[in-house]
């Protein structure tokens, strides 16, 4: 059975879905996207993802082209059309199809694409073992507002993750141009020191992740203090736990960091910690509460 995708108001087979060669998302990366996870046929935190996308669309001038488009309905219809219960859902919005350059006064309709594919979570053993990440050779720009936008200008992340995969690692760890830890190639990152969580601040050039924010809210409910700030690689030795967060992977323990010297630095005792597992359970409880999963 051919996968069904949503394209500009219609549900069509993937094999028949076509984008213009003049689409500004293709030509210039003038586009935004959200990756979400569906449980039990329902997209978790869909409203938060759409709020982030719409707010960013306003910032970069895409809002007029989205008028009258029900993005939530588009996402839901795509899941139903593919008869999925557990899925990885991607919503992409571009500046649309136009022969004129993006900065010319031509504001047409946005291109909107939604795809939904079956998702099988990592086995429980992977969460019990945790991820190892590698410090990427590329850097995030702390001062650029583009670092805080989830756009299809994703080359730094792609190359960082490719580098990590070549080294046999699970994820990349990006520093910013000031030498502070920023984020993962496809995730945000948290560390545990004493009874507190420490995470890079937005000023370090990171994406304000939806899962990141939820974890901070859950920590507050559990009376776990969260500190946002600057973190250096030299700080790793004092952290007893670490984990990364993303909408698809949820909360994944981080047990080791391969440094630029190729030396692996173990986090804590090299095993997922108690506070990490406590937050994992709180997150999954929230998923169950909102989706019935």
N, C-alpha and C positions, 0 to 999 in steps of 0.2 A: 504494500500500500504506500503510495506516494505521500510524503510529508506535506501537510497543509501549512501555508504561511499567510500572514496578513500583509497585504500590500495596498496601501492607499485606499482603504475602504472596502476591499474585497478579500475573500479567502480563496486562495488559489493554490494549486499544486506547486511544490517547490520547483519542479522541472519546468514549469511554465512562468515562473516569476522573473520578470526582467526589469532592470534599472537602466536609465538613460546613461549614455557615455558622457552627457553634459551635467550629470548630477554633481552638485557642489560637494557632497560628502565624498564622492569618489575622487574628484579632481583636487580638492583642497583640504579634505579632512574637516570640512565645515559641518560638523555633525556631533550629536550627543548620543549616548547609549546608557542603558541600565540593564544589568544582569540580575535576575531574580530567581528564587527557587519556589516551586510549588509543592505543597504537601497536600495529599488527600484532595487534589484537584483545585486547591486554593493557593493563590500567590501570597506568600508571607510578606507582610509589611508593604504591600503594593502601594498604599497611599503615601508612604514615606518616600519610596522610590520615585513616584510620579511628582511629588512636591519638589524633590531635588531637581529632577529633570526640567520641570516647568520654570522653577526659579532660575536655573542656569540658562534656559532658553531665553528668558527675558534679558539676562545679562549680555548675551552674545547676539541678540537681535532676531531670534527665531520665533518669538511669540506670535506675531501677526499671521504667520503661515500655519499655526496650529489651531487657529480659531475654528470652533465648531467640531473639532475632532475629539471623540471620547476615547482617550488612551486606555483607560481602565477596561472599557468594554472590548477594545481591540485585543488586549491581552487575554481576557477571559474567554473570548470567542475562539482564539487560537488554541488554547488548551483543550477546550471542548471539542473543537473540530478534529483534533488529533487523538481524542479519547485517552487523555493522559491523567494520571493521578499524581505521580511523582515526576517532576520535570524541571529542566533548566530553561528559563524563559529569558529571551533577549528582546528588548525594545530599542530600535534605532530610529532617530529622527534627524534628517538632514535638511539643509537649506533648500533642497529641491532641484528641479531640472530647469536650467536656464543657460542660454548661450552667452549671456552677458557675464561679466566678471562679478564676483560676490559684492564688491564695494559699489557697483553701479546701482542706481535706484530702480531695482526690480525686485519686488517682494511678492513672489507667487506662493503657491501652496507647498508646504513641507512634504518631503517624502517620509512616509512612516512605514516601517517594517517591523513585524513581530514574528519571531520564531520560537517554537517550543519543542524540545526534544526530551526523550526519556532520560532521567537521571538516576544513576545508582550510586548511593553514598559510598564513601570509603568504608571498608570493613572495620569492625570494632577494633581489630588488632592494630590498625594504623593509628587510631586515636590513642591506643594504649602505648604505642611506641613513640609517637610524636614525629614531627618533621625536623629535618636538617636543612638549613638555608646557607647560601653563600653570599658574601659581600660582592655586589656587582661593581664592575669597573666604571659604569656610567653613573651619573649623578642627577639628582632632582634639583630644580631651581627653586630655592626657598623664596625668592622675591617675586617670582612670576605668578600672577593670579591663575594662569593656565594650569599650574600644578594642582589646583584645587577644583578643577573642572573635569568631569568624566566625559571627555570627548574622544572621538575616534583618532585623534592625534596620539596614538598609543605606542609609538615606535620605541621610546625609551623602555617602557615596560616589557614589550615583546623581546627586545634584544637582551634585556637583563635576565628574563626567564629562560631564554634560549641558552645564554651563558651558563646559568645554573644547571640546566638540564644536561648540558655537555659535561659538566663536572659531577654528574650523578647525584645531584641534590634535588630536594623537593620544591624549593622556592628560592627566589632571589631576595636579597636585602639591599635596599637602596639607601645610600647616604645622600645628603644634599650638598650643595656647593660650599657650605660652611663647615662641612665635616661632621655634621650631626646625623644620627639615624633618622630616616624619614619614614619609610614604609616598605612593605613587601612588593614584589612585582605585581601581585594581584590581591593585596591584602593590607590591612592595618596591623600594627604590632603593639603588644603590651608586655610589660615586665613586672615581676613581683619582687618588691624589696620590703622585708619585714611584713607588716600586715597590709601594705598599701600596693596599689597598682600605679605604675608609671607608664606614660605613653607620650609619644612625640606630639607636640602642639601643632595646630593648623599652620602656624607661622613657619613651620619647618618645610612647607611645600608639600603637604600631604592631602590626599583626597578625604573629605569628611564622610567617611564610610557610614552607611546606614547601620550595619552590624556593629561597628565601632560605637556608635551612639547608644544602641540598645544595651551593649555590654556595660557602658558607663552608667546607664540608668539602673540596670540590674545590680551592679556593684553598690550603688547608693542604697538600694532597698536592703541589701545584705550588710549594710554598715561597713563597707569596704571603701576607704578613701581613695580617690583617683587624682593623681597629679599629672598635669599636662606641662611639658617643658622640653628642654634640650637634653638629649642623651647621646653620649659618645660611645664608640666601640670600647674604650677603656673602662666604661662603666659595667660592661657585661659580667665581669668577675664578681661583682657584688650582688647580682640578681640570683635568686634561688629558683625562680620559675619564669617562664615566658610562654606566650601563645600568640598566634595570628588569628585574624578574624576576616571572614568574607561571607557574603550572602549565601553562597553555594556550599562552602566547606564548613560554615558555622564557626566554631571555636576549635582550633587545632593546636595542641601542645607543641611548643618549640623546644627541642632538647639540645641542639647544637648549632653553632655558627662557624662555617669555614671562613677564616679570615683571608685577606688579600695575599697573605704569605702562604696560603693553602693549609695552614694549621687549623685543626678543628678545636674550637673552644666549646667545652661542655657547659650547658646552663644548669646550675644547681648540681644535682646528682645524676643528671642525664635521663631523668624520667619525668613524666607528667606529674605536676604537683597538686597538692590538695586544693589550693585556692582555684587553680585552673579547672579542676574537675567539678568543683562546686559551682562555678560559673557555667560550665557546660550543662549541668543538670538544670540550672535556673533558665538557661536559654531554651533548652528543649521543652521545659515545662511551659514556657511562653508560646512556643510553637504549637504544643498540644492544645493549649487554651484557645488559641486563635484559629486553628485549622482543624482540630479534631484528629490530628495525625497520631 
